[in-house]
Amino acid sequence: MKISFEGKVALVTGAASGLGHATAKAFAESGASVALADWNERATHAAVDELIAQGHKAIGIRCDVSDDAQVEAMVAETVAAFGRLDAAYNNAGVQNVLAETADTTREDYDRVMGINLRGEWSCMKFELRRMREQGSGAIVNCSSLGGLIGGAERGIYHAAKHGVVGFTKSAALEYAARGIRINAVCPGLIRTPMSDQMVAAGQGDELKAMEKSIPMGRVGRPEEIANAVLWLCSDAASYVTGQSISVDGGFIMR
């Protein structure tokens, strides 16, 4: 099945690297005009320059999704540049500092929740205002396997990702009859800069153990998440809303 986004506009957060970068590239290669948003301005513009050099339409926007004003401006800049907003992948996220619940800090809780949960809420809020005016659109929120299961010393991260699943279901109910679909992807273990950072932080053994538990026997690729996002945003998924789809090599089935 070939999915085309010709004449469509897509917005991707956390787009400078990893899952966001792979998804922004996939949208562009499928014909969409793409707004790449990330807090890392230099990396974002490097990614945009790469897409433009390949003949695609793209802009870069510096955005900290934990700041509502920046999120509102991000959506406004996307619409000002391309005239509309058809698809959004709310991907920006961070890991928590590993700690037992009794030893976690308020600072880390606020940091992770601010980006991983409040940031997703803020993105949906302003994206939906535009899509509501259009009477059309598709949003995919990035949850995680951590939004479906628990994880020792990862309570803050998992709580935020569980929250994303709840927001997704609730917003999907609100807009299902108004031409707007909202779903979530729950990536498993994927080779990204975030997983590389986990290895560097001494969590390599944990990741290797997790890899052994994947029925497919391998780590996923960012492009495999991008494929799921594009499908969910496309007309091929026109009857799909409120779902949280695991893309994890079968891990959740264990």
N, C-alpha and C positions, 0 to 999 in steps of 0.2 A: 504494500500500500504506500503510495507516494503522497505525502502531506504537503500541501502548498499554503503558504501564508502571503502570497502575492497581494499587494495592496493593503496589507494588514500592518498594524503597529504593535510591537511587543516591548515590554519593560521588564528588565531583570535586575534584581538587587544581588549584592555580593558577586558582581559580575566580573571582577578583576582576575579571579582565579577559580580553580576547582569546578564544582558543579555549575556555578553561575556562569563562568566563562564558557564552558562546554555548551550550555543551553543557549546563551546569547549567540554563539557561533552557529548552532543548529537552526535557530530562528532566522538568522541572516541568510544562511545557505538555502533556506526554504522560501526565501523571497520577502521576508518581513523587513520593515524599517525597525531598527532596534535601539532602545535607550539602555545603555549599560551604566548602572549605578553602583558605587562602592565608596567606602571611606578612603580607600587608597587611591588618591587622585592620579598619581603618576602611573601606576599599574593599569588603572582604568583607561587612561588616554592611550597607553601603549596598545591595549587590546582593541580600542576603537580604531587606531591608526592601521592596525593589521587588517581589520575587516574592510575599512575603506580602500586600502591598497588592493584588496581582492575584488573590488567593485561593488561592495555592499553599502547600504545606507545605515549609518550609525552615529550616535552621539554619546559622549561620556558626561556623567553627572556625579559630582562628589556628594555623597549623602551618608550621614550617620542616621540609620533608621530608628535609633532611640530618641531622636529629636523630631517631634511632630512638625515643626516649622520646616525643617529640611525635607521631610517626606512630602509635605504639601507642595513645596517648591519643586521637588523632583517630578511629581506627576504633572504639575503645571508646565514645566519646561519640556517634558515629553510631548504633551498635547500642542504646545506652542510650536515645536519643531516639526511635528508630523500630522497634526490636525485631529488626532483621535487616539484612542487606546483600546486595542482589541484583546490583548493577552498580557498577563503579568505572572511572573514567577518570583514569588517572595522567598528568597533563598538565603539572605544574609543571616549569619549565625556564628556563635562562638561556643567553645567548650567551657565547662566550669573547672575550677581548681579541684582536683580530687581530694575528697575529705569525707569522713563519716559525718552524718547529719549533725551530731553534737559538736563537731569541730568546724562546721562551715561558718563563713562570715557574712554579715549583712552586706558588706561591700560587694562580695562576689555574687550574692543572691541578686542584688539590684542590677549589677552589670549584666548578668546572663538573662535575667527576666526582661531587662530594658531592651535588649537586642532581639532575643529569641522569641519572646511572647508579645511584649508591648509593641515592638517593632513590626511584627506581623499584623497586629491589630491596626496600627497606624497606617501601614501600607494598604491594607484592605479598605480602611475607612475612606482614604482619598481616591483610591482606584475606583471604588464602588460609586462614589459621587459622580465621577465622569461616566462610568459605564451605565449608571442609572439614567443619565441624560440621553445617552445613545440608545438605550434599550437593548444593549447587547454587550457581550464580553465574556471572557473566561479567565479565572484566577486559579493558580496552583500555588499552594503554600508548601513550604518545605518543613515537614515534621522529621521523623526519624524512626528507626526501630525503637529508639528511646521514647517515642510517643506511644508505644504499644506494650512495652515491657518495662520492668524495673532494672536498676543497675546499681550495685553497691558503690558507694562513694561518688555517685553521679546524680544524686537526688535532685539537685537544682536544675541541671540540664534536662533530666527526664520529666520533671514537673512542667517545665516550659514547653517541651515538645508534646506532652499530653494535652496541654492547654491549646496548642495549635490545632490539634485534632478536634477539640471541642468548639473552638471558634469556627473552624471550617464547616462543621455540621450545622451549626446554628445559622451562620450567614447564608449557607446554601439553601436552607429552608426559607429565609427571608426573600431571596431573589429568584427562586426556582421558576416562578411564574412570570418573571419579568425579563426573560431572555439572557440571564447571567448565570453561568455555572461556576461553582467553586469546589475545588477538590484539593487533596493533599497527596504528596508523595512521601514515602517513608523509606529513605535509602538505608541499605545495610552497610556493610563494610566496603567502602569505595576508596580507591587510591587517589587521594587528593593532598594538597598541602596541609590540610588539617590532620589527616592521618599520619603524614610525615612528621608533623609537630608532636603528635602523641608518641611516636617512636623515639624522637629526640628527647622527650620528657621522661623516658624510662618506662613507657607503657608497651614496648615492643612485644614482650612475652605475652601480655594479655591479648594483643591483636593477633598474634600467631595462634593462640588457643582458640580465639573466635573464628579465625580462618578455617581451622580444622573442623569446626562445627557447621560450616556452610555445606549443605548437600551438594552443590555444584562443584565444590572443591577449589574455589578460587575467589579472589577479591574482584569486586566489580570495577567497571570503568566509568568515568564521568559521563561519557557519551550514552551509556545505558540509562542513566537518569534523565539526560536530555531527551532521549527518545520517548520516554514515558511522559515527560512534561509536554512535549509537542503534541503527542496524541491526545492528552487530556484537554489541551487548548484548541484542538481542531474539531471540525465538524464530524470527524469520524467518531468522536466521543459525545455526540450531541444529546444522548440520553443518559449521560453519566454526571451526577452531581452529588456532593456531600460525602464522597468516598475518600478513604485514606489507603492508598495502594502501596503495598510493600514491594520494593525492588531490591531484593536481598539474596538472590541465589537460593532461596528456599529456607533461609535461616529461621524465619518465624514459624515454620511448620514443625520444628523439632518438638 
